[in-house]
Amino acid sequence: MQVNISKVIEGRLIADGCEVVKEELCGDTVTFGYTPEYRWLSRIHVLAAVVNRQAVAEVDVRNFTLEVLGVADGMGWRNGLQSGVLVMPLMVASVIGDEIPAMMSRPFRLGIAGFAALAQPAVIDAKTGQVYTYRGRRVMGYIFSKLISDKVQLYLAELIEDPKL
């Protein structure tokens, strides 16, 4: 029996104290998990968004990341000097594009104007639980690398090794 990876991640969001809701976004049902974090005298709004797709390619990751950032912007979380947002678009798919491992081997760049926004997308293979996401240190947003690493570990670690999957 294979467990629904999206449900496992949702449970981890809840365990982390996230406010979790399901909403429609561009035709998909997305599970959003939100929690504020305080680091370096700043409040960082962490918004994870889990979506199931049949297939994921590089363009899908970029578009979904910008859609999730748009949700965060709609909440006004990037206002002020000591407030920022970390979006974590998490895409679960049965078919992973060949370019995804290379794309996820480097930090994701939003490529948009503005500040106080970081993105940490991840693609999860629904068949194997393999997680593709950047795990290195960042130059941009370096002071939040530990927060990002902690959230990746908390939400996505051991999906492959999890005996329940």
N, C-alpha and C positions, 0 to 999 in steps of 0.2 A: 504494500500500500504506500503510495506516494502522498506526502503531506503537501498542502498548498503553501509554497514558499512565501507568498504575500501575507498569508495568515500568520506565519511564524514571525515575519518582520513586524506586522501589526502588533502582535503580542509583546515584542521587544520594545516597541514605541510606548505602549501602555506601561510596561514595567519601568521605563525611564521617566515616567511621570508626564508624558506628552498628553496634550488634549488631542484626541483622535476623532476625526470626522470623515465621512465619505461624501464626495461631491463630484458632480459632472464637470469635466474640463475638456473642452474641444472634442466632445463625443466619447470620451473615456470616463469610466468610473475610477476615481483616484482616491486613495486613502491618504489623508493628510495627517501628519503628526507634528504638533507645535509645542515647543518648550523654550522659554527664555533662559539664557545662560549669562553669567556675569564673569568677565575676564578683563584684567588690566583696566579696571575702572570703567569698563564699557559693558553695555548690555548687547548681547548678540541674540537675535531671534533665529532659532534653528527651526527650519521648516522642511521636514522630510515628506516626500510625495511618492507613493508606491502605485505603479500602474502595471497591469498585465497586457502584454502585446504578443501577437503571434510571432512577429519578427522585429528585430531592431538593427538599424544601420546607423552610421555616424550622423546623418542628417536628423534622424529621429531623436537621438540623444541631445543634439544641439537645440532642436525645436522644443522638446519637452522641458529642457532646462530653462529656456527663455519663458515658456508658459508658466512654469512654477515661480520663476522670479517675478513675473507679472502679477501673480496672486499675492506674493509678498509685498510688492510695490503698492498694490491696491489697499493693503492694510496700513500703509504709511510707516513701515518699519525702518526705512532708511533716512528718516528725518532726524536731524540733530547731529552734533559732533561726536557724541558718545553712544551712538546706537548704530548697529549694523545688522546684516542678515546673512545667514548661511543657508543656502538651499541645497537640499540633498535629493535630487530626482533619482528614484530607484526604479529601474525598468526590468521587469521579469519577462523573459521571452523564451520560446522554444527554439527559435532560429536566431543565431547571433551572427551578424555580418563579419566577414573576414577582417575588416579594418578595426573592429572594436578593441582587440587586445593592444594594438599599437596606439590607438587613440587614448586608451586608459592608462598607458604607461607614462604619460606626462600630465602635468597639472592642467585642468580645464580652464581656458580663458574665456570669459564672457564676451569680450570683444565689443562692449558697449560703453558709452560715456557714463560717467558717474563714479561714485565711490561707495564704500561701506557695503559691498556685496561680494560674497564668495560663493562659488558653486563647487560641489563635490558630487558629480553624477556617478552612478554605478549601474552596471548591467549585470543581471544575474541569469544564468542559464537555468531555465525551469526544469530541464531534464537531469542535470548533474549537480546543481547548486553552486557551480563555479561562479565566483564573484570577480568581475572586472571593474577595478577602480584604482585611482592613483593612490599609492601608499607612501610616497616620499615626502620630503620637506618642501615647502613652498618658499619662493622668494617674496612674491606678493602675498601679503597676509600671513607672514611668517609667525607673528606672535600668536596666531590662532591655530597653528599646526597641531598642537597638542589637543585642543578641543576637537578639531576635525578627526584626528586619529582616534580619539576616544569614542566619538560617535560612530565611526566606521566599525570599530571593534565591537561596540555594544550592539549595533543594529545588524551587522552583516557577518561577523566572525563565525566560523565553524559551520556555515551552511552546508559545506561539502561533507564535513566529518560528522555532522549531526546524525545520530543513529535513527532519529525519528523520520528523516527524509527518505 
